[in-house]
Amino acid sequence: MAARGGLRMAQTKNVRILVADDSKLWQRMICEMLVEAGYEVHLASDGLECVRKLKYELDNVSLVLLDIRMPELDGFGVLRELKQAKLTSDIPVLAISSDYREEHLASLKQLGAAGYLNKKIPLEDIMFRINRILYPEKVDLRMSPRVEDNIFIRYRVNGSRYSGYSFNISSGGLFIRTIVPPPEKTKVRLSFNLPRNGKFIRSGGIITWRNKYRPDTQTSYPPGIGVKFTNLPNNDRSAIAQHILERLS
């Protein structure tokens, strides 16, 4: 999956989100989830780029997901710039940080942030907060929600058979733990049983991103591969969605 410029799916509802973060890994993880949910995603890698894109390059942005710790201009500075300009003052901004501090909350609220989250919480919780901001009248709405789930997965890559356990799953795809992840854009064949009802799922897939093992780096994801379902029958997709809703309820 490309991580530059605008990313969108054909069935998107044309809700545009700008992700401003200098971590390429975080950009890839959050983009994979947002695009899978049907959002149009644009990226900025520092504070000045974020302000420039919102003021001069992008129209009709529905939400900014803003890292507090960024080069050139930090999140506090970005918020001041956006809220002082008439063109951008009404855009909701959800602040995030891997160095979450409670004392930042009051300042961010005063500057006009719609919320403040710790990057270390599960990504599905961040997605839930995003949906609550975008759809306040539907507080229970979850677009392509994902849950952490330890499901035994069998998969084939280039004729070779492998197996492993999922880290999470959504109706659009899943993440499989593996120390040696195959390259992105590799096609796979998947099969697994849903834990609660035992329904057997078989689907094609394509690797949209991979997280290599790095002993010197701590991330919120284990080493493995993010796989997008392809050719998944509608009844199987519905069964996965029902499984997720049962887990969330």
N, C-alpha and C positions, 0 to 999 in steps of 0.2 A: 504494500500500500504506500503510495507516495505520501510524503509528509510535508510537501511544500505547496503553497498557494491554497486554493479552495478545494475541499474534499466534499463530495456529496454522493448520495445514492439517487437512483431514478425515482424512488417513491418518497423522497423527502417532502416534508411539509413546508419547505422553504424557510425554516427557522435558522437564522444565521448566528453562529457563535464564534467569537474571537478568543482563542486560547493564547494568553501572553505568559510565556515561561521560557527561561533560558536552559532548561534541562531537556535535551533531545529525547532521552528515555521517557520522561514524563509526557512530553508532547505525543510520542508514539502511543503510549498506553491510553491516554485520555482520548486521543483522536480515534483510535480503534473502537472504543466504546461508543463515542458520540456518533461517528459515521454509521456504525452498525445500528444505532437507534434511529437513524434517518435524518440527523441534523447536518446542515452545511457548516463546515468547519474551516476557519482561517487561522493562521499562526503568526505570532510575533515573538521574537527571541530576546527583546529587551524593552525597557519602558518607553524609550523614544520612538521605537518602531510601532509599538502599540498605539501611542497617541497619534502618530502620523497616519496610520492606516484608518483609524476611526474618524479623523478630521478630514482626510483628503482622498482616501482610496475606497473605503467601504461604505455602502449605504444600507440602511435598514438592519443594523446589527441588533439582535434581540438580547444578547447577554455577552458580558466579558468575564472570562474565567482568569483571574489575575493573580500571579505569583507576587508575593510581597518582596522577596529578595531577588532583584534583577539588576543587571548592569545598566549603566547610562542614566537610568531614572528608576527608583524603586517604586513599589506598589503605592506607597503613600503619595509620592509625587505624581504618579499617574492619576490617582483618584482626584487630587486637587485640580489637575489640568482638565480632566473630563467634566467634573462637576461645575467648574467655573465657565466653561464654554457652552453657550446656548445649544449648539448643534449636537453636543454629546451628553448634556446634563441629565437627560432622562433615561440613558442606557443603564440597565441594572448591572452591577458589578459584584461578582462573588469572589471574595479574596480567599487565597489559599496559601499555606506555608508549611514547609517541612520543619521549620523552627517555630512551631505554634506557641504563642504566648498569650495568656489571658489578658495581660495588660494592654495588648494591642487592640482588643475588641472595641473598647470605648472610642479610641481614636478613629478606627476604621468606620464605625457607625456614624461618628460626628462628620466624617468626610463624605458620607453618603453610601457606603458599601451596603449591599443587600444582605450580606452574611459573611462569615469568616469560618473557614474549615481547616482542619489539620490534614495535610496530605497523606498522613499515615493511616487514615481510616480507610475501610474498604471502598473501592471505586464505585460499587453499586450504591453506597450511601451518598457519595458525591453526586451521582446521577439522580438519585431521588431528590436531593436538594435543588439541583438544576431544574428538574421538572416542576417542583413546587414554586420556584420563582417564575418560570415561564407560564405555568398554568395554575395560578392561585385558586381558581374556581374549582379545580379538580385535584384536591390535595392528595388523593390516593393514586394519581396517574403515574404509571411507570412505563416508559417506552423501552421496549426490549430489555427488561430488567435482567440482571444477572445475579446469581447467588454463588457463594463459595460452596463447592460440592466435590466430594472425594469419590468420583465414579471411575470404575475400572473401564478403560478404553482399549479396544483393539484397533490398530490402524496399519495400513499398508502404504509404503512409499517405494515407488519404482520396482514393484514386485516383491519387495522384502517385507516381512511381517514384524510388527513391533507391538508392544503393549505398555501401558502406563496409567497413571491416575490423573484425573482432571484436577485443576485448581479452582476453576469456576465454569459456569455454563449459562448461556442465554439461548433464546430461541433463534438467534442468528449465528451462534458459534460457541466455541469453548476454548479453554486454555489447557494444554496437556503438559505435564511436567516431564522433562527429559534433560539429561546432562549434555547430550550432543544433539542440538536441534538442527533439523534439515534447513536448507536455504529458504528464504522467502519466495513466494510464488510457486512453490512446489505443490503439486496436486497430491491429495491423499484420499484413501478410502477408510471410512470410520464405521465401527459397529460397537454398540454398548446397550446395556439394559438400564432403564430408569429405575432408581432404587426403590421407590415406593410402590409402584404398580407392576414393575417387572417388564414393562413394554420394551420390546426389542426395537432399537433404532439403527437404521443403516443409512449412511449418507456419503456423498462425495464431499470434498472440502479442498480449500486452498489455504496455504500458510500465508497469513497477512503480515505477521511480524514474529520475530524470535528474540528470546532473551538468553544470551549466553551466560554460562557460569563464570563468575569473576569473584574469587575469594576475597579480594580487597574492596569490594563494593557491596553496600547494603541497599537493596531495593524492596519495594512492596510486593514484587512478583518473584517466584522461584525461577530457575532456569527452565526453559521450555518453549512451546510454540503456541501462538494464537491462531486458531483455525476458523475460517468462515465456512459455514455450511453451504454446499452447492447441491442442487438437485434433491433437496430434502422434501419429501412429500408433505402436503399441507396437513394431513392428519397427524404425522409425526411431529411437525412443528407445533401444532396445537397441543399435543401431549406434553412436549417439553415446556411450553408456556404454562400449562396447567400445573405441572410439577413445580415450576418456579413459584407460582402464586401460592401453592400450598406451603412451600418452604417459607415464604414471606409472611404468611398469615399467622 
